[in-house]
């Protein structure tokens, strides 16, 4: 290992260790200089702040730490073998410390808490080098401590977050319908087993704890397989489709594809006989498959599916524009996102502009429904133009998006104030990079004020945003040599 690389890694390990040790119930045991093949140590979580001993250990979580002098990226690319090691450990916490190129002084600590399901999803990337998305460590270490405690429970199978009650209620409703057809199952053993599955699904306490979601997913898949095998006169297509959507929203990508592919096959067959009724479903499922494949970095498949969905939706929109033009715009926007992620910027720009044109027209007739989408596409275009160094265009688009979102937030602050803060933050980053420091400072401060108010009502959702804006302000003030202000914000 080169001398400079060793220094970066050592500083990173110390920075993470110091940060973790500021958490009252946490203690880090970190190693440096790659003394183990993968892990840089462990974080021990204790039941109380005062007694850090064996009797008081609540959980242990392995961690890996990387240091870098790249201060721009919020992600890290790592070899597949490391992710496989994380899988064997049922997950871990990954840290990246961004350091000053000259002094190696830590500037930012970023991290990702990777549960087993997250690791499994990462392994579905078909590349040798895998991208891990990261977020900034909270300014208050106690917030990190709370998140890590939840993560430890999740890693140990004690808690599953985000049960998604609306989607679950819909699926349970479908299983109740199947229950009425149990008499059609001639095999007595299969009938008893299926009834047991459905009774358990309906009776599960959907509070997100004690492995609830894993049980729900496992039994739902088993019940659907068994029912479709023995009940011949029932239409399982929509249950199959909805289960796929639920699995996708839970980021269980490795389980989703088969349901989407089978749904697409059946929708295609029905569309042959009744295109008016089922072509929209074909296009919608193609779009869903493309989103899935894009998330799994299967970009060629995603592009092909987006293009077919777009072709179908354009034909449908020719006949009934009010019903299907919104879907055309959605697929154009998704396709543009794909091209932007592939650095095919001209193609991305073309698709974004088409989506924006459609959404502007729709918003003229129905502003409440479509102005949010106009603002979203403007924001996407601004990010693209910022990446292409077309700063005037990006500034104009951010400002228009901000104006729209302010008006929307006046009528519905709960729904749109987060978007106002996000656009202010983006605009401030642009102005900071253009050395328009006063404008950037003003925008950061307004974004921070909004995010703090939102965090008072919902700290779990918005405290990370508060931390991000504070960190951005600190970087700005450090660049302006306002070191006391920067230190306070850090």
Order of alpha helices (4+ residues) and beta strands (2+ residues): alpha-beta-beta-beta-beta-alpha-beta-beta-alpha-beta-beta-alpha-alpha-alpha-alpha-alpha-alpha-alpha-alpha-alpha-alpha-alpha-alpha-alpha-alpha-alpha-alpha
